[in-house]
Amino acid sequence: MNTFKQSLCTLTLLCLHGMTSANDIVISQIAPLTGVLASTGKQMVVGGQIYFDHINATGGVNGQQIRLEVADDGYKVDETVRLTKEALANPAVVALFGFAGTANVGKLLTDGVLTQGGAALVAPYTGSEPLRTPFNPWIFHVRAGYGDETEHMVQQVTTLGMKRVAVMYQDDGFGKAGLQGVERALAKRGLTLSAAAPYERNTDQVDEAVKTIRASDAQAVIMISVNRPTSAFIQRYREAGGGAQLYNISVVDPAEIVKLAGLKHAHGLGVSQVVPYPFMPAMPVVREYQQLLKKYAPSELVNYTSFEQFLGAKVLVEGLRRSGPKPTRAGVIKALETMGNFDLGGTVVRYAPDNRIGSRYVEVTVIGGNGKLLK
């Protein structure tokens, strides 16, 4: 089986245990491969898989091959919990990788699933502050938090002279974490929200949010939302005559936004980013990512989400290397938390026994007139 077919095999969950060795290092990834976050989930898996494929093709980790086992939670919290419990019941699983969703990962914490399982969760696709504070030893973040992102966006908005800021947010832990981040950033500057408009999780029912924010006469709207509801809001808000500058937090896929909302509506959308720009090979790690994407998943395009998970996979592999032959869950955690400053190839993460936030990097990009992201 060639490497690209292996990636497809992983994505469609057709890989069988019989195709692998009992000596493999087993990693579990629970991802939203169906539902409102399906396109993001696919890119999450691709980003990690191409690096694991590369490591396996070049001798593995301490002579062992990595086996990534992927399951689809559909972005549903209860499914995340059920599938994670199943994964952790397998003693061969030494680490968890790249889950998505603030509420999903938060439930693993509050239910004690991670504590009972004792495995590291590396590079979850969420920036929620409650997953970072108070400190917990299980989650190793590769990305900056939503507080970092919202502070950066509010700073940009207010620097441009805008004082009337509204928030459209998903009505769950993810959305409320971002909402609170915007409120804190505004309060630092003596400002309050013009409007806060929620929408129901796992839907794109944003009509009420459009009405609320249109009525507020906001100059800028910061969206704490995922692809489909973001696209629906952008399209309906613009069609209703809304003229505010629009921003979204980093969890969206700009290409998907352009596809769903249409370029004439999506043009000008600001998107905060928590990893370096992956479209220009200025950094060694970006060149490596682009080369491996072309080699192992040639039909996939360069994408912020897959690049973020590629970085996460590099972090996890380094932890596996440092934990020595026959890594254990406790050994991987020890290796990661004593990693210190680790250069991924032009961008650095840092972990310590009392620090699990590897990076606070944030910048804002904009969807240009041709639909591509501009720095």
Beta strands, then each sheet from edge to edge (+ up, - down):
strand 1: 25-31
strand 2: 66-72
strand 3: 93-97
strand 4: 120-122
strand 5: 139-140
strand 6: 165-170
strand 7: 195-199
strand 8: 220-224
strand 9: 245-248
strand 10: 270-273
strand 11: 340-343
strand 12: 348-351
strand 13: 363-367
strand 14: 373-374
sheet 1: 2+ 1+ 3+ 4+ 5+
sheet 2: 7+ 6+ 8+ 9+ 10+ 13- 14+
sheet 3: 11+ 12-
end
